[in-house]
Amino acid sequence: MNAKLETVNAIFESMKADRFPIDEVLKWNFFFLDSSRINLIKIYNELRAHGYNLEALEQIDSSCYRMCVSKAEKLSPEKLHRRNVAFNELADYCNVQLYDGWDVERLV
């Protein structure tokens, strides 16, 4: 994922303008793609120790799996940017093809 701090700041400003509760604890979802389910499990094994939950690990077509992990926390734009950089590095380290980004939702 090509993530720039300026882009993350702009997204946070947009969420704030839409009255999304960015100052609260939220559920942050992070996505990884790879042709190997085993490589994605390696990523999850690294993240599990840091409080991440496995939301989904599914085959999305004949040659690609998608994994979603989540964590409930409060993130600033700067912290989310650092997380994106770290997840790009983790994907490289685990030979995963792509850290595909994030989304966020309110806790229920």
HELIX and SHEET records of a PDB file:
HELIX    1   1 LEU A    5  ALA A   17  1                                  13    
HELIX    2   2 ARG A   37  ARG A   48  1                                  12    
HELIX    3   3 PRO A   77  TYR A   93  1                                  17    
SHEET    1   A 4 ASN A  53  ASP A  61  0                                        
SHEET    2   A 4 CYS A  64  GLU A  73 -1                                        
SHEET    3   A 4 LEU A  26  ASP A  34 -1                                        
SHEET    4   A 4 LEU A  98  GLU A 105 -1                                        
END                                                                             
